[in-house]
Amino acid sequence: MAFKLALGLTLIIFGLVLRLFFPDTELLWFQGGPLGLVLILVGVIDLFQALRPRRRSKPKGILGELADDLGISSRDRRRDDRPH
């Protein structure tokens, strides 16, 4: 997470410098202004991915996914063959 955060901030800063101070400079076959905008956009996406909370659920497997799709879960089932 720290690497993605640092990369995002670096891309945004470098993109701002290109956009504001070197808009007409040719870098290989790119101009500074449009390249700066692309770097800013990629940096913002990296920051968003680094800062958003992650919810990872435990993998259920094929049968667990099928049970969820059908509305059947092992917690909700009651065994009817028990004596009452």
N, CA, C and O atoms as CSV, one atom per row, in Angstrom:
chain,resi,resn,atom,element,x,y,z
A,1,MET,N,N,0.823,-1.184,0.000
A,1,MET,CA,C,0.000,0.000,0.000
A,1,MET,C,C,0.873,1.256,0.000
A,1,MET,O,O,0.550,2.230,-0.681
A,2,ALA,N,N,1.946,1.246,0.735
A,2,ALA,CA,C,2.793,2.433,0.818
A,2,ALA,C,C,3.453,2.734,-0.523
A,2,ALA,O,O,3.619,3.897,-0.890
A,3,PHE,N,N,3.830,1.679,-1.258
A,3,PHE,CA,C,4.451,1.891,-2.562
A,3,PHE,C,C,3.456,2.498,-3.538
A,3,PHE,O,O,3.797,3.424,-4.274
A,4,LYS,N,N,2.241,1.992,-3.552
A,4,LYS,CA,C,1.223,2.512,-4.471
A,4,LYS,C,C,0.865,3.957,-4.113
A,4,LYS,O,O,0.613,4.770,-5.002
A,5,LEU,N,N,0.843,4.272,-2.845
A,5,LEU,CA,C,0.574,5.629,-2.396
A,5,LEU,C,C,1.687,6.577,-2.831
A,5,LEU,O,O,1.416,7.665,-3.340
A,6,ALA,N,N,2.941,6.165,-2.631
A,6,ALA,CA,C,4.084,6.993,-3.044
A,6,ALA,C,C,4.140,7.143,-4.557
A,6,ALA,O,O,4.451,8.221,-5.063
A,7,LEU,N,N,3.843,6.070,-5.281
A,7,LEU,CA,C,3.839,6.140,-6.741
A,7,LEU,C,C,2.758,7.096,-7.242
A,7,LEU,O,O,3.000,7.882,-8.159
A,8,GLY,N,N,1.583,7.032,-6.652
A,8,GLY,CA,C,0.497,7.923,-7.048
A,8,GLY,C,C,0.846,9.384,-6.814
A,8,GLY,O,O,0.612,10.232,-7.675
A,9,LEU,N,N,1.406,9.672,-5.647
A,9,LEU,CA,C,1.796,11.055,-5.356
A,9,LEU,C,C,2.900,11.541,-6.296
A,9,LEU,O,O,2.876,12.688,-6.740
A,10,THR,N,N,3.859,10.678,-6.596
A,10,THR,CA,C,4.949,11.039,-7.501
A,10,THR,C,C,4.421,11.318,-8.901
A,10,THR,O,O,4.836,12.283,-9.543
A,11,LEU,N,N,3.513,10.479,-9.373
A,11,LEU,CA,C,2.944,10.691,-10.708
A,11,LEU,C,C,2.149,11.994,-10.778
A,11,LEU,O,O,2.222,12.713,-11.774
A,12,ILE,N,N,1.402,12.296,-9.739
A,12,ILE,CA,C,0.631,13.536,-9.721
A,12,ILE,C,C,1.560,14.746,-9.732
A,12,ILE,O,O,1.336,15.693,-10.487
A,13,ILE,N,N,2.590,14.721,-8.910
A,13,ILE,CA,C,3.527,15.859,-8.847
A,13,ILE,C,C,4.260,16.030,-10.173
A,13,ILE,O,O,4.368,17.146,-10.682
A,14,PHE,N,N,4.763,14.934,-10.734
A,14,PHE,CA,C,5.471,15.005,-12.007
A,14,PHE,C,C,4.537,15.471,-13.121
A,14,PHE,O,O,4.939,16.255,-13.981
A,15,GLY,N,N,3.301,14.996,-13.111
A,15,GLY,CA,C,2.315,15.434,-14.099
A,15,GLY,C,C,1.987,16.909,-13.979
A,15,GLY,O,O,1.843,17.597,-14.990
A,16,LEU,N,N,1.866,17.408,-12.742
A,16,LEU,CA,C,1.609,18.839,-12.538
A,16,LEU,C,C,2.771,19.698,-13.031
A,16,LEU,O,O,2.563,20.747,-13.641
A,17,VAL,N,N,3.994,19.244,-12.762
A,17,VAL,CA,C,5.166,19.994,-13.226
A,17,VAL,C,C,5.187,20.049,-14.748
A,17,VAL,O,O,5.420,21.107,-15.332
A,18,LEU,N,N,4.945,18.911,-15.388
A,18,LEU,CA,C,4.914,18.898,-16.852
A,18,LEU,C,C,3.802,19.784,-17.392
A,18,LEU,O,O,4.014,20.550,-18.332
A,19,ARG,N,N,2.634,19.683,-16.809
A,19,ARG,CA,C,1.473,20.435,-17.298
A,19,ARG,C,C,1.645,21.939,-17.109
A,19,ARG,O,O,1.297,22.717,-17.997
A,20,LEU,N,N,2.177,22.354,-15.966
A,20,LEU,CA,C,2.258,23.785,-15.666
A,20,LEU,C,C,3.493,24.467,-16.240
A,20,LEU,O,O,3.405,25.593,-16.731
A,21,PHE,N,N,4.643,23.800,-16.185
A,21,PHE,CA,C,5.886,24.471,-16.550
A,21,PHE,C,C,6.442,24.079,-17.920
A,21,PHE,O,O,7.219,24.834,-18.505
A,22,PHE,N,N,6.063,22.930,-18.429
A,22,PHE,CA,C,6.592,22.466,-19.713
A,22,PHE,C,C,5.480,21.971,-20.642
A,22,PHE,O,O,5.569,20.850,-21.142
A,23,PRO,N,N,4.447,22.763,-20.886
A,23,PRO,CA,C,3.333,22.259,-21.694
A,23,PRO,C,C,3.684,22.044,-23.169
A,23,PRO,O,O,3.087,21.180,-23.811
A,24,ASP,N,N,4.625,22.797,-23.719
A,24,ASP,CA,C,4.962,22.679,-25.139
A,24,ASP,C,C,6.257,21.916,-25.385
A,24,ASP,O,O,6.681,21.787,-26.533
A,25,THR,N,N,6.883,21.418,-24.351
A,25,THR,CA,C,8.136,20.686,-24.500
A,25,THR,C,C,7.856,19.308,-25.084
A,25,THR,O,O,6.923,18.621,-24.668
A,26,GLU,N,N,8.682,18.910,-26.059
A,26,GLU,CA,C,8.526,17.593,-26.668
A,26,GLU,C,C,9.376,16.576,-25.903
A,26,GLU,O,O,10.588,16.740,-25.771
A,27,LEU,N,N,8.728,15.533,-25.406
A,27,LEU,CA,C,9.406,14.422,-24.741
A,27,LEU,C,C,9.183,13.193,-25.607
A,27,LEU,O,O,8.109,12.590,-25.592
A,28,LEU,N,N,10.228,12.826,-26.371
A,28,LEU,CA,C,10.131,11.780,-27.388
A,28,LEU,C,C,9.013,12.173,-28.361
A,28,LEU,O,O,9.175,13.151,-29.091
A,29,TRP,N,N,7.906,11.463,-28.401
A,29,TRP,CA,C,6.827,11.854,-29.309
A,29,TRP,C,C,5.622,12.428,-28.554
A,29,TRP,O,O,4.543,12.570,-29.130
A,30,PHE,N,N,5.797,12.757,-27.281
A,30,PHE,CA,C,4.738,13.359,-26.464
A,30,PHE,C,C,5.030,14.819,-26.202
A,30,PHE,O,O,6.189,15.232,-26.162
A,31,GLN,N,N,3.985,15.595,-26.026
A,31,GLN,CA,C,4.127,16.968,-25.544
A,31,GLN,C,C,3.895,16.962,-24.042
A,31,GLN,O,O,3.188,16.100,-23.520
A,32,GLY,N,N,4.485,17.914,-23.355
A,32,GLY,CA,C,4.428,17.942,-21.893
A,32,GLY,C,C,3.040,18.111,-21.319
A,32,GLY,O,O,2.714,17.498,-20.303
A,33,GLY,N,N,2.209,18.935,-21.955
A,33,GLY,CA,C,0.867,19.200,-21.432
A,33,GLY,C,C,-0.017,17.963,-21.395
A,33,GLY,O,O,-0.504,17.594,-20.326
A,34,PRO,N,N,-0.240,17.309,-22.540
A,34,PRO,CA,C,-1.093,16.113,-22.519
A,34,PRO,C,C,-0.492,14.962,-21.709
A,34,PRO,O,O,-1.222,14.227,-21.044
A,35,LEU,N,N,0.819,14.802,-21.761
A,35,LEU,CA,C,1.464,13.761,-20.963
A,35,LEU,C,C,1.278,14.042,-19.477
A,35,LEU,O,O,1.083,13.120,-18.685
A,36,GLY,N,N,1.339,15.318,-19.102
A,36,GLY,CA,C,1.107,15.687,-17.711
A,36,GLY,C,C,-0.291,15.322,-17.253
A,36,GLY,O,O,-0.475,14.845,-16.133
A,37,LEU,N,N,-1.289,15.545,-18.121
A,37,LEU,CA,C,-2.665,15.185,-17.772
A,37,LEU,C,C,-2.823,13.678,-17.589
A,37,LEU,O,O,-3.509,13.225,-16.674
A,38,VAL,N,N,-2.187,12.911,-18.460
A,38,VAL,CA,C,-2.270,11.453,-18.342
A,38,VAL,C,C,-1.593,10.985,-17.054
A,38,VAL,O,O,-2.113,10.105,-16.368
A,39,LEU,N,N,-0.452,11.559,-16.722
A,39,LEU,CA,C,0.237,11.169,-15.482
A,39,LEU,C,C,-0.582,11.544,-14.247
A,39,LEU,O,O,-0.619,10.792,-13.273
A,40,ILE,N,N,-1.234,12.698,-14.287
A,40,ILE,CA,C,-2.093,13.104,-13.169
A,40,ILE,C,C,-3.248,12.116,-13.017
A,40,ILE,O,O,-3.571,11.707,-11.902
A,41,LEU,N,N,-3.863,11.734,-14.122
A,41,LEU,CA,C,-4.981,10.792,-14.074
A,41,LEU,C,C,-4.546,9.435,-13.524
A,41,LEU,O,O,-5.233,8.865,-12.676
A,42,VAL,N,N,-3.432,8.920,-13.989
A,42,VAL,CA,C,-2.934,7.633,-13.494
A,42,VAL,C,C,-2.567,7.742,-12.010
A,42,VAL,O,O,-2.804,6.805,-11.248
A,43,GLY,N,N,-1.997,8.862,-11.599
A,43,GLY,CA,C,-1.663,9.060,-10.190
A,43,GLY,C,C,-2.887,9.094,-9.299
A,43,GLY,O,O,-2.876,8.535,-8.202
A,44,VAL,N,N,-3.951,9.751,-9.766
A,44,VAL,CA,C,-5.196,9.804,-8.988
A,44,VAL,C,C,-5.804,8.408,-8.866
A,44,VAL,O,O,-6.306,8.043,-7.804
A,45,ILE,N,N,-5.762,7.630,-9.944
A,45,ILE,CA,C,-6.277,6.263,-9.886
A,45,ILE,C,C,-5.459,5.424,-8.899
A,45,ILE,O,O,-6.027,4.653,-8.127
A,46,ASP,N,N,-4.136,5.570,-8.919
A,46,ASP,CA,C,-3.293,4.841,-7.962
A,46,ASP,C,C,-3.598,5.245,-6.525
A,46,ASP,O,O,-3.674,4.391,-5.643
A,47,LEU,N,N,-3.773,6.539,-6.286
A,47,LEU,CA,C,-4.112,6.987,-4.932
A,47,LEU,C,C,-5.452,6.429,-4.486
A,47,LEU,O,O,-5.603,6.001,-3.342
A,48,PHE,N,N,-6.422,6.433,-5.387
A,48,PHE,CA,C,-7.744,5.904,-5.048
A,48,PHE,C,C,-7.655,4.429,-4.673
A,48,PHE,O,O,-8.261,3.994,-3.695
A,49,GLN,N,N,-6.898,3.664,-5.452
A,49,GLN,CA,C,-6.755,2.242,-5.151
A,49,GLN,C,C,-5.976,2.003,-3.862
A,49,GLN,O,O,-6.248,1.037,-3.148
A,50,ALA,N,N,-5.025,2.855,-3.558
A,50,ALA,CA,C,-4.228,2.673,-2.341
A,50,ALA,C,C,-5.016,3.043,-1.095
A,50,ALA,O,O,-4.793,2.463,-0.032
A,51,LEU,N,N,-5.926,3.992,-1.204
A,51,LEU,CA,C,-6.620,4.489,-0.020
A,51,LEU,C,C,-7.985,3.859,0.218
A,51,LEU,O,O,-8.539,3.995,1.309
A,52,ARG,N,N,-8.538,3.176,-0.773
A,52,ARG,CA,C,-9.873,2.608,-0.564
A,52,ARG,C,C,-9.778,1.384,0.335
A,52,ARG,O,O,-8.807,0.629,0.276
A,53,PRO,N,N,-10.780,1.200,1.154
A,53,PRO,CA,C,-10.766,0.034,2.044
A,53,PRO,C,C,-10.986,-1.236,1.239
A,53,PRO,O,O,-11.760,-1.262,0.283
A,54,ARG,N,N,-10.299,-2.272,1.642
A,54,ARG,CA,C,-10.413,-3.542,0.935
A,54,ARG,C,C,-11.222,-4.518,1.768
A,54,ARG,O,O,-10.967,-4.716,2.956
A,55,ARG,N,N,-12.188,-5.114,1.125
A,55,ARG,CA,C,-12.983,-6.147,1.779
A,55,ARG,C,C,-12.757,-7.438,1.014
A,55,ARG,O,O,-13.258,-7.616,-0.096
A,56,ARG,N,N,-12.023,-8.302,1.600
A,56,ARG,CA,C,-11.783,-9.598,0.972
A,56,ARG,C,C,-12.514,-10.666,1.765
A,56,ARG,O,O,-12.270,-10.868,2.954
A,57,SER,N,N,-13.394,-11.325,1.087
A,57,SER,CA,C,-14.112,-12.394,1.762
A,57,SER,C,C,-13.396,-13.716,1.538
A,57,SER,O,O,-12.637,-13.885,0.584
A,58,LYS,N,N,-13.652,-14.614,2.416
A,58,LYS,CA,C,-13.043,-15.934,2.320
A,58,LYS,C,C,-13.655,-16.654,1.120
A,58,LYS,O,O,-14.876,-16.647,0.963
A,59,PRO,N,N,-12.840,-17.270,0.277
A,59,PRO,CA,C,-13.390,-17.978,-0.870
A,59,PRO,C,C,-14.298,-19.118,-0.430
A,59,PRO,O,O,-13.966,-19.863,0.492
A,60,LYS,N,N,-15.441,-19.252,-1.092
A,60,LYS,CA,C,-16.422,-20.240,-0.686
A,60,LYS,C,C,-16.365,-21.510,-1.519
A,60,LYS,O,O,-16.831,-22.561,-1.079
A,61,GLY,N,N,-15.814,-21.429,-2.683
A,61,GLY,CA,C,-15.812,-22.583,-3.560
A,61,GLY,C,C,-17.060,-22.599,-4.417
A,61,GLY,O,O,-17.940,-21.752,-4.272
A,62,ILE,N,N,-17.126,-23.557,-5.296
A,62,ILE,CA,C,-18.231,-23.626,-6.249
A,62,ILE,C,C,-19.548,-23.925,-5.550
A,62,ILE,O,O,-20.566,-23.302,-5.853
A,63,LEU,N,N,-19.541,-24.869,-4.621
A,63,LEU,CA,C,-20.783,-25.225,-3.936
A,63,LEU,C,C,-21.291,-24.081,-3.055
A,63,LEU,O,O,-22.499,-23.858,-2.972
A,64,GLY,N,N,-20.398,-23.366,-2.410
A,64,GLY,CA,C,-20.810,-22.227,-1.601
A,64,GLY,C,C,-21.410,-21.122,-2.442
A,64,GLY,O,O,-22.403,-20.511,-2.047
A,65,GLU,N,N,-20.815,-20.851,-3.611
A,65,GLU,CA,C,-21.359,-19.838,-4.521
A,65,GLU,C,C,-22.730,-20.257,-5.035
A,65,GLU,O,O,-23.638,-19.430,-5.120
A,66,LEU,N,N,-22.889,-21.535,-5.378
A,66,LEU,CA,C,-24.169,-22.038,-5.855
A,66,LEU,C,C,-25.232,-21.924,-4.771
A,66,LEU,O,O,-26.367,-21.537,-5.051
A,67,ALA,N,N,-24.868,-22.260,-3.532
A,67,ALA,CA,C,-25.816,-22.144,-2.426
A,67,ALA,C,C,-26.230,-20.693,-2.208
A,67,ALA,O,O,-27.398,-20.428,-1.924
A,68,ASP,N,N,-25.311,-19.759,-2.334
A,68,ASP,CA,C,-25.658,-18.350,-2.191
A,68,ASP,C,C,-26.575,-17.891,-3.318
A,68,ASP,O,O,-27.506,-17.120,-3.088
A,69,ASP,N,N,-26.311,-18.365,-4.540
A,69,ASP,CA,C,-27.154,-17.986,-5.675
A,69,ASP,C,C,-28.573,-18.518,-5.522
A,69,ASP,O,O,-29.531,-17.857,-5.924
A,70,LEU,N,N,-28.710,-19.696,-4.950
A,70,LEU,CA,C,-30.023,-20.300,-4.777
A,70,LEU,C,C,-30.722,-19.845,-3.498
A,70,LEU,O,O,-31.888,-20.171,-3.276
A,71,GLY,N,N,-30.023,-19.104,-2.670
A,71,GLY,CA,C,-30.606,-18.628,-1.425
A,71,GLY,C,C,-30.560,-19.657,-0.313
A,71,GLY,O,O,-31.304,-19.562,0.662
A,72,ILE,N,N,-29.702,-20.622,-0.457
A,72,ILE,CA,C,-29.554,-21.675,0.548
A,72,ILE,C,C,-28.204,-21.471,1.215
A,72,ILE,O,O,-27.183,-21.393,0.531
A,73,SER,N,N,-28.184,-21.386,2.522
A,73,SER,CA,C,-26.891,-21.335,3.188
A,73,SER,C,C,-26.887,-22.359,4.300
A,73,SER,O,O,-27.941,-22.698,4.838
A,74,SER,N,N,-25.751,-22.839,4.639
A,74,SER,CA,C,-25.647,-23.890,5.652
A,74,SER,C,C,-26.066,-23.386,7.029
A,74,SER,O,O,-26.474,-24.182,7.875
A,75,ARG,N,N,-25.974,-22.092,7.267
A,75,ARG,CA,C,-26.383,-21.548,8.568
A,75,ARG,C,C,-27.898,-21.521,8.713
A,75,ARG,O,O,-28.424,-21.662,9.817
A,76,ASP,N,N,-28.603,-21.338,7.584
A,76,ASP,CA,C,-30.056,-21.210,7.639
A,76,ASP,C,C,-30.774,-22.553,7.615
A,76,ASP,O,O,-31.945,-22.626,7.987
A,77,ARG,N,N,-30.115,-23.592,7.195
A,77,ARG,CA,C,-30.764,-24.900,7.080
A,77,ARG,C,C,-30.978,-25.519,8.452
A,77,ARG,O,O,-30.128,-25.454,9.340
A,78,ARG,N,N,-32.144,-26.117,8.582
A,78,ARG,CA,C,-32.419,-26.908,9.776
A,78,ARG,C,C,-32.641,-28.335,9.326
A,78,ARG,O,O,-33.226,-28.592,8.274
A,79,ARG,N,N,-32.182,-29.221,10.109
A,79,ARG,CA,C,-32.384,-30.628,9.761
A,79,ARG,C,C,-33.777,-31.043,10.226
A,79,ARG,O,O,-34.120,-30.916,11.402
A,80,ASP,N,N,-34.556,-31.532,9.296
A,80,ASP,CA,C,-35.914,-31.956,9.624
A,80,ASP,C,C,-35.953,-33.381,10.169
A,80,ASP,O,O,-36.986,-33.810,10.683
A,81,ASP,N,N,-34.867,-34.112,10.069
A,81,ASP,CA,C,-34.879,-35.482,10.542
A,81,ASP,C,C,-34.552,-35.598,12.034
A,81,ASP,O,O,-34.446,-36.705,12.561
A,82,ARG,N,N,-34.390,-34.446,12.719
A,82,ARG,CA,C,-34.163,-34.484,14.169
A,82,ARG,C,C,-35.477,-34.797,14.878
A,82,ARG,O,O,-36.546,-34.436,14.387
A,83,PRO,N,N,-35.407,-35.452,16.006
A,83,PRO,CA,C,-36.643,-35.639,16.784
A,83,PRO,C,C,-37.052,-34.311,17.434
A,83,PRO,O,O,-36.212,-33.546,17.908
A,84,HIS,N,N,-38.319,-34.070,17.440
A,84,HIS,CA,C,-38.847,-32.815,18.007
A,84,HIS,C,C,-39.210,-32.984,19.433
A,84,HIS,O,O,-39.669,-32.036,20.070
